[in-house]
Amino acid sequence: MKKISKTKIEKRLQGKENPRLRNLIITLKKQKQLFWHQVAKELATPSRRAARVNIFKLNKHAKDKETILVPGKVLSAGSISKQVRVAAFSFSKIAREKIKHAGGSTMQIEELLKSPDKTARILR
């Protein structure tokens, strides 16, 4: 992974008004692993380029019992048949229900950061 400029992330952070998003980006930026810096960069992108991932994309790209991190919102289009653990900034109500119905679990990015098992794959 390419090193991400903390200054660039800070510049993008100035345009964010959501306090939860701002605090999350700041927390991720303080982490030592490059993976979390990449997630902070993705979250700091302009809202028109923010990640919006549908359920069918999760079903297509995720392996069974894998942890997927979505630096944006998970939407409900499609269906899912795999048991995946999904961490995202936000979920639509129906997307959360579909993932749980398939036997998977949902969590916020903050919860993944605090969990002992931090291995995840970013899906945009």
C-alpha positions in Angstrom: 0.0 0.0 0.0 1.1 3.5 -0.8 1.8 5.9 2.2 -1.0 8.4 2.6 -0.3 12.0 3.5 -1.7 12.9 6.9 -1.9 16.6 5.8 -4.1 15.7 2.8 -6.4 13.8 5.1 -6.6 16.8 7.5 -7.4 19.1 4.6 -10.3 16.9 3.5 -11.4 16.6 7.1 -12.2 20.4 7.2 -15.1 19.9 4.9 -16.8 17.2 7.0 -19.6 18.3 9.3 -20.7 15.0 10.8 -19.0 14.8 14.2 -19.0 11.0 14.3 -17.2 10.9 10.9 -14.7 13.5 12.0 -13.8 11.7 15.2 -13.5 8.4 13.4 -11.1 9.8 10.8 -9.0 11.4 13.5 -8.9 8.2 15.5 -7.9 6.1 12.4 -5.3 8.6 11.4 -3.6 8.1 14.8 -3.3 4.4 14.3 0.2 3.0 13.4 -0.9 0.5 10.7 -1.1 1.6 7.1 -4.4 -0.2 6.7 -6.2 2.2 9.0 -4.6 5.2 7.3 -6.1 3.9 4.0 -9.5 3.6 5.6 -9.2 7.2 7.0 -8.3 8.4 3.5 -11.4 6.6 2.0 -13.7 8.1 4.6 -12.3 11.6 4.0 -13.2 11.6 0.3 -15.9 14.0 -0.8 -19.4 12.7 -0.2 -20.1 12.5 -4.0 -17.3 9.9 -4.2 -18.1 8.1 -0.9 -18.3 4.3 -1.0 -21.8 2.9 -1.4 -21.8 -0.9 -1.6 -24.9 -3.0 -2.3 -25.5 -6.4 -0.8 -25.1 -8.2 -4.2 -21.5 -6.9 -4.3 -20.8 -8.3 -0.9 -22.2 -11.6 -2.0 -20.1 -11.6 -5.1 -16.7 -10.6 -3.6 -16.7 -11.9 -0.1 -15.8 -15.3 1.0 -17.8 -17.2 3.6 -17.0 -16.1 7.2 -14.8 -13.3 6.0 -14.7 -9.8 7.5 -15.3 -7.0 5.0 -14.8 -3.3 5.8 -16.9 -0.8 3.8 -15.6 2.8 4.2 -19.1 4.2 3.5 -22.7 2.9 3.5 -24.0 -0.6 2.8 -27.2 -0.5 0.7 -29.8 -3.2 0.3 -30.0 -4.0 -3.4 -29.6 -7.7 -4.1 -29.4 -10.7 -1.8 -26.7 -12.4 0.2 -26.2 -16.1 0.9 -22.8 -16.0 2.7 -22.1 -15.6 6.4 -20.0 -12.5 6.4 -19.0 -10.0 9.1 -19.4 -6.5 7.7 -18.0 -3.4 9.3 -19.1 -0.1 7.8 -19.7 3.6 8.6 -23.4 3.1 8.2 -26.0 0.6 6.9 -29.5 0.9 5.5 -32.1 -0.8 7.7 -32.9 -3.4 5.2 -29.3 -4.2 4.4 -28.6 -4.8 8.1 -31.6 -7.2 8.2 -30.5 -9.1 5.1 -27.0 -9.6 6.4 -28.3 -10.9 9.8 -30.9 -13.1 8.1 -28.1 -14.8 6.1 -26.2 -15.6 9.3 -23.7 -12.7 9.1 -23.1 -9.9 11.5 -22.8 -6.1 11.2 -20.8 -3.6 13.1 -19.5 -0.1 13.0 -15.9 0.6 12.0 -15.2 1.8 15.5 -16.2 -1.6 16.9 -13.8 -3.4 14.4 -11.0 -1.1 15.5 -11.6 -2.1 19.2 -12.0 -5.8 18.5 -9.0 -8.1 19.0 -9.6 -9.6 15.5 -8.8 -6.6 13.3 -8.3 -8.5 10.0 -10.5 -7.2 7.3 -10.6 -6.5 3.6 -11.7 -3.2 2.2 -14.5 -3.3 -0.3 -15.5 -0.2 -2.3 
